[in-house]
Amino acid sequence: MTARVLPGLAVGEAHAPPPRSPIDLRLILPAASCWLTAGVLVGLSPHWLGAWAPLIAVTLFGFALTLLAFVVFGGFGMHSRFRARRRLLRAAGMGAAVCAAAALACACVGAQVSARSPDDVASLAGHTVTVTLTVGTAAVESEAQGFAGPQSSKRFTATVDEVSAGPSHPTLSGLRMPVLVFLSAPAVGGSAPGSAADSLLDIGTRLRITGTLHPTDPSESVVDLFFADGTPTLVSSAPWMLDWANHLRATFRDSARALPGDGAQLVPGLAIGDVTLVSDELNSAMITSGLSHLTAVSGANCAIVVEAIMLLGGGVGLSRRWRTGLSLAVMGAFVVLVTPSSSVLRAAVMALIVLITLASGRQPKGLPALGLATIVLLSVDPWFSRNYGLALSVLATGGLLVLTRPLQALLACWLPSTLALVIAVPTAAQIACQPVLVLLSPTISTYSVVANLLAEPAAPVATVVGLVSCVFGAALSGLVPAVGVAGAWLTWVPASWIAGVATFFANLPGASIPWLGGWQGAALVVLVTAAALVALFLGPPLSGIRLGASASTPTAANLRAAPNPRATATFLPANAGAMRNGSPFRRPRPLPRPPRRRVPITRRGVRLAAAALLATAVALYVGTAVGTTVTGGVAWPANWQIAACDIGQGDAVVVHDQDTYALIDVGPDPALLTVCLHRLGIQSIDLLVLTHYDLDHVGGLDAVLGHVGIVLMGPPEDSRDAAMAGRLTAAGADVRQARQGDTGVLGGLAWNVLWPQQGTALRGNDASVTVQFTGSIRSLFLGDLGEDAQRMVMSANQLEGEDVVKVAHHGSADQSEDFYQAITAKVGLISVGMNNRYGHPTDRLLSILARAHTEAYRTDLLGMIVLAPSPDGIVVWSDGQARVEKKK
C-alpha cells in the first residue's frame, strides 16, 4: 500500500499538529448573562420581585425577539463578501441569546419567589410556629464544650410545605420554603448513629416540629433559620428510592467508622461525598493543601461512573442507545446516592447533555455543554447564582476545557507530553478557581498543585472501589458481611494515602500564604493570573524551540516569513474573456491592497507590560511579608495571651492559649484582619465572639469564614443579622446565641459569658456579648456597652478584679465610672482608628481610666498591642514600644 501525501504538505510537515478550532462561546455568554441576572435579582426584596420580575422578563424577551427578527430578515439577499454585515448579524444573534437567557432568569425568579418567600410567613418571624417539612440534607452533629456542660446539636436543610401559627392564624400550605433547621440532640434522643431515633432525620422523611422562624437575607439559599423548641414528630417516611440511598450511606459509613487512622474519615467522602466523619483537623489539612475537592462529588466522579458503564456495556456488546440509556439510569441513581449538591447537579446535567449528543451521532463540545448545563441549573433554582460550590464547579470545568491544552503545550517544551498533561490539569483548575477561593478564604495554597499531582491518581481508585463496596456491601450485608468490610478496607488504602499527602503538605512551612480578602483580593488574583498567562503565551513561539524539532516543521516564525499569496500579481492571457467595446482583451484585475502592517511592538509591549506588572506584584508581596516578619513576628513574647489588632475604627482582639485561639469581633475590613492574623500565625479560630452587629465589629467576617469552630453571637436585630448566622453555619461553624451563664474552655483558659441575659429585649450596643477569660491573665471584653448597660452587668454579676479590660465602644463618653472602679483593671485596651470622626477616645473616658488606675493602650497610637503573662506582671508589647506592667 502506498503512502498518500496530502496536498500542500512537504516532507516533515505530516507530523505538524492540526490547527486548533476556535473556542466556542455561543452558550458561554448567555450562561454568564443568566448567572449575572439571577445573582442580582435574588438579592432584592421578594415583594419587589413578585411585582417587577415578570415585567422585566417580558421586556428582555421583547429585546431578544427584536434582535432575532433583525437576524432573520437582515440575512435575506446578503452577499458573502459583506463581512462587516455578517459580523453585525452574528453580534445581533448573540445579543438575542444573551437577552433571552437574562429574560429566562427573570421569569424563573418571579415564578418561584412567591412560594419560596410568602408574605404571610414573613409576618410570623420570631413567633412560635409549627411547620411540616421534608428533610433535604444529612444532619450534621456538632458538640461544644461548656454552655452549662457539653451540649450537642444537629442542623440540616429542609423544605417547609406547611406553617401553622395557632388558631388565630390560618394554616399556610402549598409552600416550598427552604430553611436551615437547628435541633438540639436531646430532642431526637441524642442517639447513637444508626439508631431508630437517628433515622428520624434521614433524607426524605417528613416531620412536624415546633419552633421559631428567623428570616435571612433574600440572597441566601435558605429563606429562614428555624430554631426547633420541641421534639420532631414523624409524618411520613422517606420514599423507597431515598430510603434505599439512606440505607446504603449508613451501612457504608458504619463500615468506614471501624477503620483506623485518618484514611477512615475520607473513605465515605471519596466514594459518595459523605464528609460527616471528617474531623476538623483533617478538614483543615485538606483545605490548606488544596485537596478538599476530592471529598466533594463532582464531575470527575460522574465521569468515572459514566465511563465505567459505557465500557462495561461495550464489553458485553450493547448498542450505543442501550449504553446511553443505562448510563443515564445509573447516573440518576448515583445522584440520589451522593445527594444532589450543586456540583453534583452540574456534572449530572452536563453528562446528560453529552450522552444525548453522542446518542444523536454528533460530537459533543465541552464549553457549549457547560453553558447549557449552567442555564438549566439556574433556571431550576436561580439562587444557585449565589452558591460558591456551583461557581467553583463551573470555573474548574471551564478552566480544564480552556487552559489544559495551552498549558500542556507550554510544559511539553521541557517535559514529556504525558507528564505535561498530568501537571496541566490541576494547574488549569487551580488558576480558574483561585479568585473564588480567595473570596472564601483570603489565602493561597502554596503546594496545592504538587499535592494534587500526588493525590489525584488515588482518587479514581477510591471512588470506584468505594462505590462498588457501598452498593454491594450493603446489598449483601445480611448474607456475606465480609464483602462490605473488605471493600471498605480496599478503599481505605488510597484514602489513607490522600490523607497522608494532605497532612504532610498542610504541615510544611508556608503551606498557605495570606492574600487580600473580599472582591479586591479576587480582582487582584485575576489581574496577576492574567499578567502571568499573557507573559507566557504572548512570548516567542515555544514550539520552535522544542528539542528534536525538524527544521522543516512550520513554526510561527516560518509562517510570518512566508510571502503573502494575495500580494502576487496575476497576469491574464490576451483574449481570455469576451470582447467588450471592441477591446481585444480584458482590462487586467487591479492588484489587491497590501495588508496593513501592525505596529511591531504591540505583542512584545503587552508581554513586557504583563511581565513588569507580575514582577511588581510579586516584589511588593514579598517585601511586605518579609518586612512584617522582621518587624513583628520575632519581637513579641512567644507566650502571648491577648493581641489587639490594628484594624482602624473597630474591634478585633485575639485571645490565645495552648495553640487555641478566640477572636472577639472581626473589625470593619477583612483585609486588615487578614494581615493581623497572618502576623500572629493564626490559621483557624476555635471560638469567635461577635458582640453585636455594627459594621466596625462584623465587617471583616470574610477573613475567617470557613475557619471557625464555635461562634457566640448576640441577639439578632433583623434579617441581615440572622443571615450572618446562616453564612457562618453554611461555612461549617457551630453557631450559638450567647447568654449569661454560658461557659467553656480555651486551652488552659476558662471563659464565661456575663451578658446579655436570656430573653433580653435589649438590642444593639447594650446587648453586646460580654465575655470574661480567666487564667494567667484575667480579661474582660465589653463590646460597645453603654453606661446603663455597664451598670446592669455590674449588678447581674459578682465582678472581681481584672487584669485587662477591653474598653467599651472605642472609648466613647458613654461609660460608667463605677464599673471601671469595680473591675480595677491594670491595662485598658482601646481599639480605635487614628483621627476618627467620633473623637474617640474621649477625654471623659481617659479621665475615668486614670482615676481607676487603669493605663490606656490605644491601637491608633501604638498599632497592634500584644499582652503576655510573666513572673513580674504583664508584658505589654506593641509596634511602638515594649514594657512590663505590674499586676495588683
Protein Blocks (a to p, Z undefined) as FASTA:
>chain_A
ZZdddehiaehjlmpccddddddfklmmmmmmmmmmmmmmmmpcfklmmmmmmmmmmmmm
mmmmmmmmmmmmmmgopafklmmlmmmmmmmmmmmmmmmmmmmmmmmmmmmmmmmmgfkl
mmmgoiacddddddfbdcdddddeejhiaadddddddddfbdcebjkbccdehiacdddd
dddfklnopaaehiaklmmmgghiacddddddddddfkbmbfbdcddfbdcddfbdcdfk
lmmmmmmmmmmmmmmmmpgcjklmmmmmmmnopaklpcfklmmmmmmnopmmmmpccfkl
mmmmmmmmmmmmmmnopafklmmmmmmmmmmmmmmmnopafklmmmmmmmmmmmmmmmno
pacdfklmmmmmmmmmmmmmmmlmmpmklmmmmmmmmmmmmmmmmmmmmmmmmmcfklmm
mmmmmmmmmmmmmmmmmmmpccddfklmmmmmmmmmmmmmmmmmmmmmmmmmmmmmmmmm
mlmmmmmmmmmmmmmmmmmmmmmmmmpghkbccddehjklmmmmmmmmmmmmmmmmmmcc
fklmgghiafklccfklmmmpccfklpccdddehkbcceehiabdcddddddddddddfk
lmmmmmmmmmmmmmmmmmmmmmmmmmmmmmmmmmmcfkbfbdcddebjaddddddeehia
cdehjbjbfklmmmmmmmnopabdfbdcdfblcfklmmmmmmmgopacbdcddddfblml
mmmmmmmmmnopacddddehiacdehjaccddfbdcehiabehjllpccdddddjbccdd
ekjacfklmmmmmmmpccdddfbdcdehhhpabdcfklmmmnopabdcddddehiakopa
cfklmmmmmmnopacddfklnopadddddfklccdddfkbccddddZZ
